[in-house]
Structure formats: C-alpha cells, structure tokens
C-alpha cells in the first residue's frame, strides 16, 4: 500500500459522512411542488394529443345568476377540445363532454365524445388505478364513482393517437 491510500479512504469517509448529514437535514419539498412534478412527469407520453379544458361549470357560470353560486351538491359539467396541428380537420376533431355528479352520490361520471365514435376512455386519477370505460357507437361512456382529487381523461381511438385531457380537480 502506498502512503496516499489511507488518506484517500479517510477523505472519502469524511465526504460520505458530510453528504449523509446534509441529506438528513434536507426538508421535504412542498406538496404543491410534488403535485406539479407528478403532473409534468405524466405528460411524458409524447405520442398523445392534448385536449384542453374549454368549459367548466364551476368557473364558466353566467354572471347574472339569480340563485347565486352553484351549490356543491349539483352536477359539474366539463368540456375538453382537442388542440394541435391537425385538430381542425373534420376527421381529427374531438370534443370530450362530461358531467360529474355530486360527492353525495359517489361522483358518477357520464360523458360523450363529439363527433360520436367508438373508443376506450380512461379516467386517470392522480396516483390511482385508471378506470376504463368503453364509449359506444354514439360516443357515450360512464363510470359509477370517481375519487376526489386530480384526474384526467385518456381517449384511445382505433387508428388514431391517444388524446389526453388537461388535469381537473374534484373536491
């Protein structure tokens, strides 16, 4: 053994001890940072086209509503429209319209693809297992219950790239 080997090993041990102490002191990232990172990671499917939220009954309500704000027990309507280079062509156009029921009923979901088409529609909850719903010839699909929290839809059509929606939060 040369004279420098013990010194290098001691230096490596000190460095590892300092790194271990630094990791022990490190704080956990804020929850909103973790959620944003997971959402960004989920966008890694570059083969999918994006459908953005174009209507949300919680946000896009009529300003002159006589009855006041929408009660939390009512149904929530959402619409997503396909964006992208070929979204304007008639054979590529797609809107996804959904209605989510109140939490008291288990948040049932009823939806339709416009124009009507057969597809598999998946509800993808954040951190949960996807719920697969077949869309029939009229484009209708549904699920009995959705969990609270963030979710997105994924539409898989024969012979077309998949379409994913932007994330939406259900309370």
VOGU-3710 file (C-alpha; in Angstrom, 3 decimals, decimal comma):
1> xxxxxxxxxx> 0,000/0,000/0,000  1,161/3,419/-0,774  1,105/6,161/1,694  -1,769/8,048/-0,092  -4,343/5,253/0,024  -5,289/5,583/3,715  -5,597/9,365/3,289  -7,963/8,957/0,322  -10,098/6,452/2,225  -10,313/8,790/5,214
11> xxxxxxxxxx> -11,263/11,660/2,895  -13,928/9,515/1,222  -15,347/8,532/4,612  -15,483/12,176/5,727  -17,159/13,195/2,472  -19,757/10,423/2,764  -20,443/11,416/6,378  -20,943/15,059/5,356  -23,258/14,053/2,492  -25,258/11,806/4,832
21> xxxxxxxxxx> -25,640/14,659/7,321  -26,755/17,035/4,549  -29,413/14,580/3,323  -30,620/14,072/6,898  -31,142/17,847/7,252  -32,911/18,249/3,902  -36,563/19,200/4,069  -39,302/17,533/2,054  -40,483/19,571/-0,944  -43,816/21,391/-0,545
31> xxxxxxxxxx> -46,902/19,381/-1,522  -47,753/21,674/-4,451  -44,259/21,109/-5,900  -44,677/17,326/-5,677  -48,116/17,525/-7,369  -46,750/19,739/-10,156  -43,782/17,414/-10,681  -46,043/14,361/-10,911  -48,321/16,158/-13,372  -45,331/17,149/-15,504
41> xxxxxxxxxx> -43,993/13,594/-15,402  -47,349/12,247/-16,535  -47,038/14,354/-19,711  -44,145/12,146/-20,830  -46,439/10,333/-23,292  -45,396/12,422/-26,255  -47,440/10,294/-28,632  -50,677/11,603/-27,101  -52,528/14,673/-28,331  -53,782/17,204/-25,793
51> xxxxxxxxxx> -57,400/18,192/-25,222  -57,634/21,338/-23,123  -60,424/22,309/-20,770  -62,736/24,648/-22,697  -65,748/24,708/-20,338  -66,106/24,172/-16,603  -69,472/24,893/-14,995  -67,696/25,789/-11,727  -65,823/28,590/-13,464  -67,828/29,485/-16,567
61> xxxxxxxxxx> -71,174/30,242/-14,930  -73,425/33,023/-16,140  -72,525/36,276/-14,320  -76,181/37,260/-13,740  -77,202/34,072/-11,944  -80,235/34,823/-9,787  -79,740/31,914/-7,402  -76,108/32,739/-6,569  -73,151/30,381/-6,798  -73,613/26,779/-7,842
71> xxxxxxxxxx> -74,134/24,574/-4,797  -71,538/21,858/-4,230  -74,268/19,192/-4,395  -75,026/19,919/-8,067  -73,553/18,279/-11,128  -70,384/19,680/-12,684  -70,093/19,926/-16,479  -66,733/19,880/-18,238  -65,768/20,065/-21,911  -62,358/19,434/-23,450
81> xxxxxxxxxx> -61,361/20,269/-27,026  -58,512/18,738/-28,990  -55,715/21,163/-29,852  -52,842/20,699/-32,250  -51,842/20,880/-35,866  -54,480/18,523/-37,295  -57,219/19,147/-34,697  -59,066/21,388/-37,158  -59,556/18,705/-39,797  -63,014/17,082/-39,694
91> xxxxxxxxxx> -61,686/13,532/-39,251  -59,383/14,567/-36,372  -61,720/16,896/-34,437  -62,707/15,723/-30,974  -64,546/17,197/-28,019  -64,978/15,320/-24,769  -68,009/16,369/-22,753  -68,514/15,047/-19,233  -70,822/15,585/-16,324  -69,724/14,598/-12,811
101> xxxxxxxxxx> -72,307/14,051/-10,104  -72,131/15,227/-6,508  -69,962/13,563/-3,857  -73,132/12,508/-2,023  -73,889/10,196/-4,980  -70,292/8,952/-5,272  -69,285/11,325/-8,104  -70,780/9,359/-11,026  -69,471/10,368/-14,455  -71,419/10,445/-17,718
111> xxxxxxxxxx> -69,749/11,581/-20,907  -69,869/11,720/-24,677  -67,322/12,032/-27,481  -68,185/14,545/-30,203  -68,301/13,583/-33,019  -69,669/10,219/-31,857  -67,145/7,401/-32,113  -66,192/4,094/-30,556  -63,211/4,398/-28,214  -61,851/3,406/-24,841
121> xxxxxxxxxx> -61,963/6,252/-22,348  -59,863/6,038/-19,207  -60,269/8,149/-16,102  -56,734/8,513/-14,760  -56,790/9,698/-11,134  -53,589/11,115/-9,700  -51,763/8,277/-8,003  -54,582/5,778/-8,589  -55,521/2,997/-10,934  -57,175/4,075/-14,211
131> xxxxxxxxxx> -60,886/3,384/-14,681  -61,618/2,069/-18,202  -64,941/2,984/-19,823  -65,870/1,869/-23,343  -67,531/4,548/-25,476  -70,339/3,124/-27,630  -71,247/3,966/-31,261  -72,917/7,179/-30,088  -69,775/8,109/-28,139  -71,359/7,670/-24,699
141> xxxxxxxxxx> -69,347/6,435/-21,707  -69,718/6,459/-17,945  -68,428/5,392/-14,548  -70,215/4,783/-11,275  -67,818/6,666/-8,995  -64,765/8,905/-9,223  -62,345/9,588/-6,384  -61,795/13,122/-5,133  -58,607/14,865/-6,259  -56,877/15,395/-9,579
151> xxxxxxxxxx> -57,862/13,375/-12,626  -57,551/13,444/-16,390  -59,164/11,522/-19,225  -57,357/9,468/-21,869  -59,212/8,584/-25,076  -57,865/5,693/-27,119  -59,371/5,577/-30,626  -58,635/2,885/-33,205  -56,060/4,033/-35,746  -55,517/7,427/-34,068
161> xxxxxxxxxx> -53,034/8,705/-31,467  -54,402/8,752/-27,912  -55,857/12,000/-26,592  -55,282/13,141/-23,003  -57,089/15,982/-21,264  -55,662/18,605/-19,003  -55,879/17,844/-15,260  -59,047/18,718/-13,325  -59,608/18,659/-9,568  -62,729/17,184/-7,989
171> x> -63,471/18,124/-4,390
//
